[in-house]
Amino acid sequence: MFSRFETALKLTALCLILGLCGWTWFQSQKISSLKAENQAQAQTIQQQEYANKSLSLALQQERDAVIAQQERNDEIERIATENAESVKTIIKTQPCANTRLPQSVLDRLYK
């Protein structure tokens, strides 16, 4: 009787040990899988950060270019206005001021 109990106890212990070994192996595989996934996500995050930095730099360069272009446009407009004013002044001081001008020229001067 004692021998049967001992055998049953040994089988139970063996099953328990094998079960724990299987569970440990499963957990180890799960941890390895999660580590690999974590590493892939970290790499993706790093790539996205690099892309964001590149896009931020490109955006800043575009902003700078737009500001520079706007300054050039303002300067060109200022020069054009000065030229139009000087033409008006020159025409007023010349004897041809009393000469009739085409309507398109008058429209341009009135702007």
C-alpha positions in Angstrom: 0.0 0.0 0.0 2.7 2.4 0.9 4.5 1.6 -2.3 1.4 2.6 -4.3 1.1 5.8 -2.4 4.8 6.5 -3.0 4.5 5.8 -6.7 1.4 8.0 -7.0 3.3 10.8 -5.1 6.3 10.4 -7.4 4.1 10.5 -10.5 2.3 13.6 -9.1 5.6 15.3 -8.4 6.9 14.3 -11.8 3.8 15.7 -13.5 4.1 18.9 -11.4 7.8 19.3 -12.3 7.1 18.7 -16.0 4.1 21.1 -15.9 6.3 23.8 -14.3 9.0 23.2 -16.8 6.5 23.5 -19.6 5.0 26.7 -18.1 8.5 28.1 -17.6 9.4 27.3 -21.3 6.1 29.0 -22.4 6.8 32.1 -20.4 10.4 32.2 -21.7 9.1 32.1 -25.3 6.5 34.8 -24.5 9.2 37.1 -23.0 11.4 36.6 -26.0 8.5 37.4 -28.3 7.7 40.5 -26.3 11.4 41.6 -26.3 11.5 41.2 -30.1 8.3 43.2 -30.5 9.6 45.9 -28.1 12.8 46.2 -30.1 10.9 46.5 -33.4 8.7 49.2 -31.9 11.8 51.0 -30.6 13.3 51.0 -34.0 10.1 52.3 -35.6 10.0 55.1 -33.0 13.6 56.0 -33.8 12.9 56.1 -37.5 9.8 58.2 -36.9 11.8 60.6 -34.8 14.4 60.9 -37.5 11.6 61.5 -40.1 10.0 64.2 -37.8 13.4 66.0 -37.4 13.9 65.9 -41.2 10.3 67.3 -41.8 10.8 69.9 -39.1 14.0 71.1 -40.7 12.4 71.1 -44.2 9.4 73.1 -42.8 11.7 75.7 -41.2 13.7 76.0 -44.4 10.4 76.6 -46.3 9.3 79.2 -43.8 12.6 81.0 -44.1 12.3 80.8 -47.9 8.8 82.2 -47.8 9.8 85.1 -45.5 12.8 85.9 -47.8 10.6 85.8 -50.9 8.0 88.0 -49.2 10.8 90.5 -48.3 11.9 90.5 -51.9 8.4 91.0 -53.1 7.9 93.9 -50.7 11.1 95.5 -51.9 10.1 95.1 -55.6 6.7 96.6 -54.8 8.3 99.5 -53.0 10.6 100.2 -55.9 7.8 99.9 -58.4 5.7 102.4 -56.3 8.7 104.8 -56.1 9.2 104.5 -59.9 5.6 105.2 -60.6 5.7 108.3 -58.3 8.9 109.5 -60.0 7.3 109.1 -63.4 4.3 111.1 -62.2 6.6 113.8 -60.9 8.6 113.9 -64.1 5.5 114.1 -66.3 4.1 116.9 -64.2 7.3 119.0 -64.5 7.7 118.5 -68.3 5.9 120.5 -70.9 4.4 117.3 -72.2 2.2 117.2 -69.0 -0.6 118.8 -71.0 -0.4 116.1 -73.7 -3.3 113.7 -73.8 -2.2 110.2 -72.7 -3.9 106.9 -73.6 -6.4 105.7 -71.0 -4.2 102.6 -70.1 -1.3 104.9 -69.2 -3.6 107.1 -67.1 -5.0 104.0 -65.3 -1.5 102.8 -64.5 -0.5 106.2 -63.1 -3.5 106.5 -60.9 -2.7 103.3 -59.1 
